[in-house]
Amino acid sequence: MLTVEGLVGGYGAADEVVKGVGLTVAPGEILTVIGPNGAGKSTALKLVSGLLRCKAGSVRLGESDLSSLDPQGRAREGLVFVPQERNVFGALTIAENLDIGAYLEPARSHERARDVYARFPLLAERRGKAAGALSGGQRQTLAMAIALMASPRVLLLDEPTAALAPKPAAEIFKAIRGLADEGIAILMVEQNALAALAMSDRALVMVDGRVAMDGEAQAMRQDPEVRRAFLGGRA
Ligand SMILES: Nc1ncnc2c1ncn2[C@@H]1O[C@H](COP(=O)(O)OP(=O)(O)OP(=O)(O)O)[C@@H](O)[C@H]1O
């Protein structure tokens, strides 16, 4: 179980963009964070990953307190972040990108890559090709595949379907659901709120650095207030 309590942090002088966020994600569960632009969703994810230092609060995975660890230390414990942008090395091949993902345990790179290729055959077919030649959806798939090379227990995904058309976005969501169904805990930030909630277990609305609402994803999807504010009021 990922347990985040009282998370506070931000950037330089603006050190309270996130003003006290708490959440839990169990193995096999998808928790999606939605909310208006600038609410601090991506910042919260970066604080959980260790990319940004917390001013206050704690991040625990099971019995381990990860709060004082850097991103690499947290990844060693099983908490792996997939950024929204610059998440693959375009000039390198897919195989080389996966190798980099295995930096924590290079000796297991071959074995992990075999699993990843079995899961994502499109990457296997293109393994010798440059990542820069991939479509948007394929690139996001590769970004998740790189993270999987570290054998994560928790994946932190920052807008995995950003800038994707509905069909590749649906494929990415399906792949994410598959990872959760195998026991990985997923904490995801998404702008594509309606589709994200449809495949999530729980959701959390962040407004101005705080948790404004949280609950079961399907109930939130039906909530008139959430629909009006975040889902375009659509039925
Ligand atoms: N690198 C940075 N340096 C300083 N301020 C930043 C930085 N990145 C984001 N911010 C500020 O932090 C606040 C929250 O941004 P954040 O990206 O976390 O919001 P968000 O909820 O993820 O919104 P969006 O969906 O627009 O990305 C905003 O006011 C933003 O301007």
PDBQT file of the ligand as one rigid body, heavy atoms in Angstrom, charges set to zero:
ROOT
HETATM    1  N1  LIG A 301       8.804  24.203 -12.509  1.00  0.00    +0.000 N 
HETATM    2  C1  LIG A 301       7.991  25.052 -11.889  1.00  0.00    +0.000 A 
HETATM    3  N2  LIG A 301       8.465  26.134 -11.252  1.00  0.00    +0.000 NA
HETATM    4  C2  LIG A 301       7.642  27.002 -10.608  1.00  0.00    +0.000 A 
HETATM    5  N3  LIG A 301       6.287  26.869 -10.570  1.00  0.00    +0.000 NA
HETATM    6  C3  LIG A 301       5.770  25.805 -11.196  1.00  0.00    +0.000 A 
HETATM    7  C4  LIG A 301       6.564  24.847 -11.890  1.00  0.00    +0.000 A 
HETATM    8  N4  LIG A 301       5.747  23.897 -12.414  1.00  0.00    +0.000 NA
HETATM    9  C5  LIG A 301       4.488  24.251 -12.063  1.00  0.00    +0.000 A 
HETATM   10  N5  LIG A 301       4.516  25.389 -11.338  1.00  0.00    +0.000 N 
HETATM   11  C6  LIG A 301       3.333  26.070 -10.771  1.00  0.00    +0.000 C 
HETATM   12  O1  LIG A 301       2.723  25.223  -9.824  1.00  0.00    +0.000 OA
HETATM   13  C7  LIG A 301       1.315  25.333  -9.897  1.00  0.00    +0.000 C 
HETATM   14  C8  LIG A 301       0.710  23.938 -10.055  1.00  0.00    +0.000 C 
HETATM   15  O2  LIG A 301       1.165  23.370 -11.273  1.00  0.00    +0.000 OA
HETATM   16  P1  LIG A 301       0.907  21.862 -11.649  1.00  0.00    +0.000 P 
HETATM   17  O3  LIG A 301       1.575  21.599 -12.968  1.00  0.00    +0.000 OA
HETATM   18  O4  LIG A 301       1.232  20.980 -10.511  1.00  0.00    +0.000 OA
HETATM   19  O5  LIG A 301      -0.675  21.873 -11.837  1.00  0.00    +0.000 OA
HETATM   20  P2  LIG A 301      -1.606  20.776 -12.448  1.00  0.00    +0.000 P 
HETATM   21  O6  LIG A 301      -2.741  20.630 -11.514  1.00  0.00    +0.000 OA
HETATM   22  O7  LIG A 301      -0.822  19.566 -12.775  1.00  0.00    +0.000 OA
HETATM   23  O8  LIG A 301      -2.132  21.508 -13.726  1.00  0.00    +0.000 OA
HETATM   24  P3  LIG A 301      -1.967  21.164 -15.265  1.00  0.00    +0.000 P 
HETATM   25  O9  LIG A 301      -3.044  20.207 -15.516  1.00  0.00    +0.000 OA
HETATM   26  O10 LIG A 301      -2.186  22.492 -15.917  1.00  0.00    +0.000 OA
HETATM   27  O11 LIG A 301      -0.582  20.611 -15.447  1.00  0.00    +0.000 OA
HETATM   28  C9  LIG A 301       1.002  26.277 -11.040  1.00  0.00    +0.000 C 
HETATM   29  O12 LIG A 301       0.739  27.548 -10.500  1.00  0.00    +0.000 OA
HETATM   30  C10 LIG A 301       2.276  26.304 -11.829  1.00  0.00    +0.000 C 
HETATM   31  O13 LIG A 301       2.463  27.542 -12.447  1.00  0.00    +0.000 OA
ENDROOT
TORSDOF 0
